Amino acid sequence: MRLIEFQQQKEIPDYLKQKSGIASQVLFSTIFALLFINIYKPFTSETWGNNVQTLEYFLWSCGAVLVGFVVTVISRILFYYYAKRHRMFYWVYAVWIFTEVSAMAIIYTLIVKFLMPETAQIQDGSQIVDFFWSAFYTILLVLLIPTMLSWLYLALTKKKKDLDALQKQYQDTPPMVSIDQPSVIQFSDEKGETRFSVKSEHVIWIEAADNYVIIKYQNQGKISDFLLRNSLKHLAEDLKNTTLFRCHRSFMVNFDHAVALRKGQDGLIIELDVQPIKVIPVSKTYKEETTIAFTQYTCKK
């Protein structure tokens, strides 16, 4: 019962409401109907008048299919504009198809009653009703099979497009940031001599100060400083492929301590998990690179 209620409130896929999808359904239905009438010959139509001849019967069947085609086209045009303005649930779609089939059955019944009274031999009310229901079930069958085939075709086409789009997105995505974090980071000065070693997870951020850099690190629950004579540019090269990432001409941050990347009053900022809260600015030069690196690193954690 819940499944039925869910299907009733669920909207039909977009590809059934688009012009290409509607055109495919109409085309499939028309071709199938023409083949069906000539092979199956419903309503004992092969006995009507002179239609027993193959060519004449084919021309007659083309006329019958043309009537159904016109009704279907008008119905689907109305359906297209209705679906653009309203939500199209499955139950609404089912009612629409039921109405479409009923309209065709009524038109075929009227044609046979008034234009072919002698050949069809339906005179009284009961015969008209019987012919209507026979036409209704036949039309429903004729529409059901190509409709299911067109749904399958459109669904497979949609999945293929989604897969192609996903593959293209994957190809266009910048390569993952390679991170090989050492347990201990050794900081060297401008001459290449090691001046400071600390556990990598204890480093919080680094900021430039003229010809020096200040390394901010955790020390017994507090933030301590270490002044190192080096440039941030050289340090960023030395620390490539670690969680320390340059986000500004004057700052590097350790992504292990970054909890958020958000927009501030003057641009992007990185929030760090320290007290009091520390925010590091992201300059325009490093904006895109920092965003990609932070997203990839966060997803990888």
C-alpha positions as CSV (number, residue, x, y, z in Angstrom):
1,M,0.0,0.0,0.0
2,R,2.8,2.4,0.9
3,L,4.6,1.5,-2.4
4,I,1.4,2.4,-4.4
5,E,1.1,5.7,-2.5
6,F,4.7,6.5,-3.1
7,Q,4.4,5.8,-6.8
8,Q,1.3,8.0,-7.0
9,Q,3.2,10.9,-5.5
10,K,6.4,10.3,-7.4
11,E,7.0,12.4,-10.5
12,I,7.8,10.9,-13.8
13,P,11.3,11.2,-15.2
14,D,12.2,14.4,-17.0
15,Y,13.0,12.5,-20.2
16,L,9.3,11.6,-20.5
17,K,8.4,15.3,-20.4
18,Q,11.0,16.6,-22.8
19,K,10.3,17.1,-26.5
20,S,12.7,14.5,-27.7
21,G,11.2,11.9,-25.3
22,I,7.6,12.7,-26.4
23,A,8.6,12.6,-30.1
24,S,10.3,9.2,-29.6
25,Q,7.2,7.8,-27.9
26,V,4.9,9.0,-30.7
27,L,7.2,7.7,-33.4
28,F,7.6,4.2,-31.8
29,S,3.8,4.0,-31.3
30,T,3.0,5.0,-34.9
31,I,5.4,2.5,-36.4
32,F,4.3,-0.3,-34.1
33,A,0.6,0.5,-34.7
34,L,1.1,0.2,-38.5
35,L,2.9,-3.1,-38.2
36,F,0.3,-4.4,-35.6
37,I,-2.7,-3.6,-37.8
38,N,-1.3,-5.2,-40.9
39,I,-0.1,-8.4,-39.1
40,Y,-2.8,-8.9,-36.4
41,K,-5.8,-7.3,-38.3
42,P,-7.9,-6.3,-35.3
43,F,-11.7,-6.0,-35.3
44,T,-11.9,-8.6,-38.2
45,S,-11.1,-5.6,-40.4
46,E,-9.8,-7.9,-43.2
47,T,-13.5,-8.7,-44.0
48,W,-14.6,-5.0,-44.3
49,G,-15.6,-4.2,-47.9
50,N,-12.8,-4.6,-50.4
51,N,-10.0,-4.3,-47.9
52,V,-9.1,-7.9,-48.3
53,Q,-6.6,-7.0,-51.0
54,T,-3.1,-6.4,-49.5
55,L,-2.5,-3.0,-51.0
56,E,-6.0,-1.7,-50.3
57,Y,-5.8,-3.0,-46.7
58,F,-2.4,-1.4,-46.3
59,L,-3.8,2.0,-47.5
60,W,-6.8,1.6,-45.1
61,S,-4.4,0.8,-42.2
62,C,-2.4,3.9,-43.0
63,G,-5.5,6.0,-42.7
64,A,-6.5,4.3,-39.4
65,V,-3.0,4.9,-38.0
66,L,-3.0,8.5,-39.3
67,V,-6.1,9.2,-37.2
68,G,-4.5,7.8,-34.1
69,F,-1.3,9.7,-34.9
70,V,-3.2,13.0,-35.1
71,V,-4.9,12.3,-31.8
72,T,-1.6,11.3,-30.2
73,V,0.2,14.4,-31.4
74,I,-2.5,16.7,-30.2
75,S,-2.6,14.9,-26.8
76,R,1.2,15.0,-26.4
77,I,1.4,18.7,-27.3
78,L,-1.1,19.5,-24.6
79,F,0.8,17.1,-22.3
80,Y,4.1,18.9,-23.0
81,Y,2.8,22.4,-22.1
82,Y,0.9,21.0,-19.1
83,A,4.0,19.3,-17.7
84,K,6.0,22.6,-18.1
85,R,3.6,24.3,-15.7
86,H,2.6,21.5,-13.3
87,R,4.2,18.6,-11.5
88,M,3.5,15.4,-13.5
89,F,3.0,12.5,-11.0
90,Y,2.6,8.9,-12.2
91,W,-1.1,8.8,-11.4
92,V,-1.6,12.0,-13.5
93,Y,0.3,10.4,-16.3
94,A,-1.8,7.2,-16.1
95,V,-5.0,9.2,-16.2
96,W,-3.7,11.2,-19.2
97,I,-2.9,8.0,-21.2
98,F,-6.3,6.5,-20.2
99,T,-8.0,9.6,-21.5
100,E,-5.9,9.5,-24.7
101,V,-6.8,5.9,-25.4
102,S,-10.5,6.6,-24.6
103,A,-10.5,9.5,-27.1
104,M,-9.1,7.3,-29.8
105,A,-11.6,4.5,-29.2
106,I,-14.5,7.0,-29.3
107,I,-13.2,8.5,-32.6
108,Y,-12.7,5.0,-34.2
109,T,-16.2,4.0,-33.0
110,L,-17.8,7.1,-34.5
111,I,-15.9,6.6,-37.8
112,V,-17.1,3.0,-38.1
113,K,-20.6,3.8,-37.0
114,F,-21.2,6.7,-39.4
115,L,-18.7,6.3,-42.2
116,M,-18.7,2.6,-42.5
117,P,-22.1,1.4,-41.3
118,E,-22.5,-1.4,-43.9
119,T,-19.1,-2.9,-43.7
120,A,-18.7,-2.8,-39.9
121,Q,-22.3,-3.9,-39.2
122,I,-22.7,-2.2,-35.8
123,Q,-26.1,-0.8,-35.5
124,D,-27.6,-1.0,-32.0
125,G,-26.3,0.4,-28.8
126,S,-24.8,-2.9,-27.4
127,Q,-22.8,-3.5,-30.6
128,I,-21.4,0.1,-30.4
129,V,-20.4,-0.4,-26.8
130,D,-18.8,-3.8,-27.6
131,F,-16.9,-2.2,-30.5
132,F,-15.8,0.7,-28.2
133,W,-14.3,-1.6,-25.6
134,S,-12.7,-3.8,-28.3
135,A,-11.1,-0.7,-29.8
136,F,-10.1,0.5,-26.3
137,Y,-8.3,-2.7,-25.3
138,T,-6.7,-3.0,-28.7
139,I,-5.4,0.6,-28.7
140,L,-4.2,0.2,-25.2
141,L,-2.2,-2.9,-26.2
142,V,-0.9,-1.2,-29.3
143,L,0.3,1.8,-27.2
144,L,1.5,-0.2,-24.2
145,I,4.2,-2.2,-26.0
146,P,5.9,0.7,-27.9
147,T,5.5,2.9,-24.8
148,M,7.4,0.4,-22.7
149,L,10.1,0.1,-25.4
150,S,10.4,3.9,-25.7
151,W,10.7,4.2,-21.9
152,L,13.5,1.6,-21.9
153,Y,15.2,3.3,-24.8
154,L,15.0,6.8,-23.1
155,A,16.1,5.4,-19.8
156,L,19.2,3.8,-21.3
157,T,19.9,6.9,-23.3
158,K,19.7,9.0,-20.1
159,K,22.0,6.7,-18.2
160,K,24.5,6.8,-21.1
161,K,24.4,10.6,-21.1
162,D,24.9,10.7,-17.3
163,L,27.8,8.3,-17.6
164,D,29.4,10.4,-20.3
165,A,28.9,13.5,-18.3
166,L,30.4,11.8,-15.2
167,Q,33.4,10.6,-17.2
168,K,34.0,14.1,-18.7
169,Q,33.7,15.6,-15.2
170,Y,36.2,13.1,-13.9
171,Q,38.6,13.9,-16.8
172,D,38.3,17.6,-16.2
173,T,38.8,17.3,-12.4
174,P,42.3,18.3,-11.4
175,P,44.5,15.5,-10.1
176,M,44.3,14.6,-6.4
177,V,46.8,16.3,-4.2
178,S,49.5,13.8,-3.3
179,I,50.1,13.8,0.4
180,D,52.8,11.8,2.1
181,Q,52.8,13.2,5.5
182,P,56.0,12.5,7.6
183,S,55.6,11.9,11.3
184,V,58.2,14.6,12.0
185,I,58.8,17.8,9.9
186,Q,62.3,19.2,9.8
187,F,62.5,22.9,9.1
188,S,65.7,24.2,7.5
189,D,66.9,27.8,7.2
190,E,67.9,29.6,4.0
191,K,71.3,27.8,4.0
192,G,69.7,24.4,4.2
193,E,70.6,23.6,7.7
194,T,68.0,22.0,9.9
195,R,67.0,24.4,12.7
196,F,63.8,23.0,14.0
197,S,62.1,19.6,14.1
198,V,58.5,19.0,15.4
199,K,55.8,16.4,15.0
200,S,53.7,17.1,11.9
201,E,50.4,17.1,13.7
202,H,51.7,19.8,16.1
203,V,52.3,22.4,13.4
204,I,49.2,24.6,13.1
205,W,50.2,27.4,10.7
206,I,53.2,29.3,9.4
207,E,53.3,33.0,8.6
208,A,55.9,35.2,7.0
209,A,57.7,38.0,8.8
210,D,60.1,39.9,6.5
211,N,63.1,37.6,5.9
212,Y,61.8,35.1,8.5
213,V,58.9,32.8,9.0
214,I,57.1,32.1,12.3
215,I,56.1,28.5,12.8
216,K,53.1,28.2,15.1
217,Y,53.0,24.9,16.8
218,Q,51.3,23.2,19.8
219,N,53.4,22.9,22.9
220,Q,51.8,21.4,26.0
221,G,48.4,22.7,25.1
222,K,49.6,26.1,24.1
223,I,50.6,27.7,20.9
224,S,54.3,28.4,20.7
225,D,56.4,30.3,18.1
226,F,59.6,29.4,16.4
227,L,61.4,32.0,14.3
228,L,63.2,30.7,11.3
229,R,65.3,32.6,8.8
230,N,63.8,31.5,5.5
231,S,61.2,32.6,3.0
232,L,57.7,31.2,2.8
233,K,58.2,30.5,-0.9
234,H,61.2,28.2,-0.2
235,L,59.5,26.6,2.7
236,A,56.4,25.8,0.5
237,E,58.7,24.0,-1.9
238,D,60.3,22.0,0.9
239,L,56.9,21.1,2.4
240,K,55.3,20.1,-0.9
241,N,53.1,16.9,-0.7
242,T,52.5,17.4,3.1
243,T,49.4,18.7,4.8
244,L,51.0,22.1,5.1
245,F,49.6,24.2,2.2
246,R,50.3,27.7,1.1
247,C,47.0,29.7,0.9
248,H,48.3,33.2,0.9
249,R,51.6,35.1,0.2
250,S,52.1,35.4,3.9
251,F,50.5,32.2,5.3
252,M,50.6,28.4,5.2
253,V,48.2,26.2,7.1
254,N,48.1,22.6,8.3
255,F,45.0,21.1,6.8
256,D,45.0,18.7,9.8
257,H,43.8,21.7,11.9
258,A,41.6,23.3,9.3
259,V,37.9,22.8,10.2
260,A,36.2,25.1,7.6
261,L,36.8,27.0,4.4
262,R,34.2,29.7,4.1
263,K,33.6,33.1,2.7
264,G,34.4,36.1,4.9
265,Q,34.0,39.8,4.5
266,D,37.1,40.2,2.5
267,G,37.2,36.8,0.7
268,L,37.8,33.2,1.6
269,I,39.1,32.3,5.0
270,I,40.2,29.1,6.7
271,E,39.1,28.4,10.3
272,L,41.5,26.5,12.5
273,D,40.7,24.3,15.5
274,V,42.5,26.4,18.1
275,Q,41.3,28.6,21.0
276,P,40.8,31.4,20.6
277,I,39.5,30.7,17.1
278,K,42.1,31.6,14.5
279,V,41.2,32.5,10.9
280,I,43.7,32.5,8.0
281,P,43.0,34.5,4.9
282,V,43.0,32.9,1.4
283,S,44.3,35.3,-1.3
284,K,42.9,35.4,-4.8
285,T,46.1,34.0,-6.2
286,Y,45.7,30.8,-4.2
287,K,41.9,30.7,-4.0
288,E,41.2,28.0,-6.6
289,E,44.2,25.9,-5.7
290,T,43.4,26.0,-2.0
291,T,39.7,25.2,-2.5
292,I,40.6,22.1,-4.6
293,A,43.3,20.9,-2.2
294,F,41.1,21.4,0.9
295,T,38.1,19.6,-0.7
296,Q,40.2,16.7,-1.8
297,Y,42.1,16.4,1.5
298,T,38.8,16.6,3.5
299,C,37.2,13.8,1.3
300,K,40.3,11.7,1.7
301,K,40.4,11.9,5.5
